[in-house]
């Protein structure tokens, strides 16, 4: 089950906070990418980001990934796929 977050520190150890690219999306805790799953090379969390919603609410986000979590720590992102570290 996804839970809303403002930072990856609010997520479980095996999750990160992700903001999708859909308009007005709400950041959610998602699982880190597993072996064989797609990933983005060089995927780094934002240091700080402010998002606004139609209700005029603004939210400060920190350490949030865009679209996808990074690979699990024991894996590496190689050519867009999470693989075992050499």
C-alpha positions as CSV (number, residue, x, y, z in Angstrom):
1,X,0.0,0.0,0.0
2,X,1.4,3.4,-0.9
3,X,1.6,6.1,1.7
4,X,2.0,9.8,1.2
5,X,5.4,11.4,2.0
6,X,7.3,14.7,2.0
7,X,10.7,13.0,2.2
8,X,12.3,9.6,1.7
9,X,13.1,9.6,5.4
10,X,9.3,9.1,6.0
11,X,9.4,5.8,4.0
12,X,10.3,2.3,5.1
13,X,14.0,1.2,4.7
14,X,13.3,-0.5,1.4
15,X,11.3,2.4,-0.1
16,X,11.8,5.9,-1.3
17,X,9.5,8.9,-1.7
18,X,8.5,9.4,-5.4
19,X,6.7,12.2,-7.2
20,X,5.2,11.1,-10.5
21,X,5.2,13.5,-13.4
22,X,1.4,13.5,-13.6
23,X,-0.1,16.9,-12.9
24,X,-0.9,17.5,-9.2
25,X,0.4,14.1,-8.2
26,X,0.9,13.4,-4.5
27,X,4.3,12.0,-3.5
28,X,4.2,8.4,-2.3
29,X,6.5,5.8,-0.7
30,X,7.3,3.2,-3.3
31,X,9.6,0.1,-3.2
32,X,13.2,0.4,-4.3
33,X,13.7,-1.1,-7.7
34,X,14.5,-4.9,-7.7
35,X,16.8,-7.0,-9.8
36,X,15.7,-6.9,-13.5
37,X,13.4,-3.9,-13.0
38,X,13.8,-0.7,-15.1
39,X,15.8,2.2,-13.6
40,X,17.2,5.6,-14.6
41,X,21.0,5.9,-14.6
42,X,22.1,8.8,-12.5
43,X,18.7,9.0,-10.8
44,X,19.3,11.4,-7.9
45,X,16.7,12.7,-5.3
46,X,15.8,16.4,-5.4
47,X,17.5,18.4,-2.7
48,X,14.5,20.6,-2.3
49,X,11.3,21.1,-4.3
50,X,8.1,23.1,-3.8
51,X,5.0,21.8,-5.5
52,X,1.6,23.6,-5.7
53,X,-1.9,22.3,-5.9
54,X,-5.2,23.8,-7.3
55,X,-6.3,24.3,-3.7
56,X,-3.5,26.9,-3.4
57,X,-1.6,24.6,-1.0
58,X,2.1,24.4,-1.5
59,X,4.2,21.6,-0.1
60,X,8.0,21.5,0.4
61,X,9.6,18.2,-0.6
62,X,13.1,17.0,0.2
63,X,15.0,13.9,-0.9
64,X,12.3,12.9,-3.3
65,X,12.8,11.0,-6.5
66,X,11.0,11.7,-9.8
67,X,9.0,8.8,-11.3
68,X,11.1,5.9,-10.0
69,X,13.0,4.9,-6.9
70,X,16.7,4.0,-7.3
71,X,17.8,0.4,-7.3
72,X,18.1,-1.5,-4.0
73,X,21.5,-0.8,-2.4
74,X,23.0,-4.2,-3.4
75,X,22.1,-3.4,-7.1
76,X,23.4,-1.0,-9.7
77,X,21.5,0.7,-12.6
78,X,23.2,-0.4,-15.8
79,X,21.8,0.7,-19.1
80,X,18.3,1.2,-17.6
81,X,18.1,-2.1,-15.7
82,X,18.8,-2.9,-12.0
83,X,21.6,-5.5,-12.0
84,X,23.8,-7.2,-9.4
85,X,27.0,-5.3,-8.5
86,X,30.1,-6.7,-10.1
